[in-house]
Amino acid sequence: MKVALIEPVGGHGGMDYYDYGLAFGLGSNLCEVDYYTCYQTIPRDFKNVVTHHVFKDLWAKSKLKKLIYFLYYYRKAIKTAKKRKSEIAHLHFFSLSPQNLLALWMLKRSGLRIVVTIHDVNSFYKATNHWIEKRCYRLMNGVIVHNETSYSELTNKKIKFPPIKVIRHGNYKPFIKTLPLPKKKSTIDLLFFGQIKKVKGLDTLLRAFAKVLEKNKNFKLTIAGRPWKTELEYYFKLIEELGLTKYIETHFRYIEDVEVAQFYSKADVVVLPYQRIYQSGVLLLSMSYGRTTITSDLPAFKEIVKDHENGYLFKVNDEIDLANCILQLSRASILETTTQAQKMMDTEYDWKTIGKKTKEFYNKL
């Protein structure tokens, strides 16, 4: 089977890890994958996978030019996919926008079967236009979501859907090395990693951390990530007001790929105090690196994290419960939960298994 994986963001915004994970899984199951992406994506040498740098820098243009170039490059990708006799076009959307509708319409006219992975079934920031949403789904031949939470929210919409399949987001093992836990030291180091958005709950973590230090000062916190649609000054002010400056290391910037392992190598535990989420790449990245996680008890997290087994859960938005969760950590408990998380990453979240399930879904369409 020949698959055209069309995903413009790629290495520009970190989507290349997911894209190449899926391509690796499909290629391992004897699919021939053509990956159409942006020029910033560094090619990877995976069996049965060919990278096509079709999309040039779409992010330096005005909105009108961006749309024109987006559609031009999409047309170019579709033309190449047809020439290379692809049967399936697999896309990835975080929202259903007018430009996505136009891309789907062009693909439908080409005769390719269209499968779309929907990462966020509802936008966190801007309501999706219902008219556009309905028409987008009408043009799809199949939809993939990553968990039962997303499936439930999607099917509750008053829309006629094509076949929908729940297939997990895979681990990061094809791209990184699992890191040993830091050697024994006097402190337990916490890490908040990734793009900083309001819904990520960093302020909840900061307030909880202040309560932790009132009882035990043998903790440190590192924050690494670039703010997105949120004021950086707010977090600086909160850190100062809570008296946390001595105990927190901040890196409020984009973290380059080559730096990521350095942050994880120093961390004992990664904290994800999110207020809303459908699927977290940071959670799977953390587990893949061999790190215990503390997450809010959102349904999507609870499908992966089993409290006190392969990680820890606290009540969403509850800084007191989060503080108590952190205070319960010990070297022994961190080692045990890390071991269980690793076992799960190696089995349930293996890309070869995911590629097999995806291929089976293609065949049904």
Buried (B, 14 or more C-beta within 10 A) or exposed (E): BBBBBBBBBBBBEBBBBBBBBBBBBBBBBEBBBBBBBBEBBEBBEBEBBBBBBBBBEBEEBEEEEBBEBBBEBBBBBBEBBBEEEBBBBBBBBBBBBEBBBBBBEBBBEBEBBBBBBBBBBBEBEEEBBEEBBBBBBBBBBBBBBBBEBBBEBBEEBEBEBBEBBBBBBBBBBBBBEBBEBBEEEEEBBBBBBBBBBBEBBBBBBBBBBBBBBEEEEEBBBBBBBEBEEBEEEEBEEBBEEBEBEEBBEBBEEEBEEEEBEEBBBBBBBBBBBBBBBBBBBBBBBBBBBBBBBBBBBBBBBBBBBBBBEBBBBBEBBBBEBBBBBBBEBEEEBBEBBBEBBBEBBEEEBBBBBBBBBBBEBBEEB
